[in-house]
Amino acid sequence: MVLTRDFKETIRERVERDPAFREALLTEGIECLLAGDIDTGKAVLRDYINATIGFHKLGGLTHKSPKSLMRMFGPGGNPQAHNLFEIIGQLQTREGVQLKVQAVR
């Protein structure tokens, strides 16, 4: 089945017009990471970054190469905890949210 629209373009347009979707995308990516689904979490955060701040601007904020950041969130990427939490902190600040972990049984 062929997609009629580019997925990244569709996500970007939805993120621009729907702040709740943008926040949900960030939250979902982090929740996947916390649940141990690292590959999905990285993919969702990569989509979020591409649709919002972009890797170039994020690199400037974190003092890291945009290419290095892209590799971290790529399929084979393995970001160190220090880098990952710094990036998540920057994304939360930019989004104007503070995500909290809540234990659930």
Residue pairs with C-beta under 8 A, 6 or more apart in sequence:
8 47
8 50
8 51
11 25
11 47
11 50
11 51
12 50
12 51
14 21
14 51
15 21
15 22
15 25
15 48
15 51
15 52
16 51
22 48
22 51
22 52
22 95
23 95
23 97
25 44
25 47
25 48
25 51
26 45
26 48
26 91
26 92
26 95
26 97
26 99
27 99
28 44
29 41
29 42
29 44
29 45
29 47
29 48
30 41
30 45
30 88
30 99
31 41
32 38
32 40
32 41
32 44
33 41
33 42
33 45
33 84
34 41
34 101
35 41
39 75
42 72
42 73
42 74
42 75
42 77
42 79
43 73
43 75
45 73
45 87
45 91
46 70
46 73
46 74
48 91
49 55
49 58
49 69
49 73
49 91
52 91
52 94
52 95
53 61
53 90
53 91
53 94
55 66
55 67
55 69
55 70
56 66
58 64
58 66
58 69
58 87
58 90
58 91
59 65
59 66
59 68
59 69
61 90
62 69
62 83
62 86
62 87
62 90
64 83
69 87
71 77
72 78
72 79
72 83
72 84
72 87
73 79
79 87
88 99
92 98
92 99
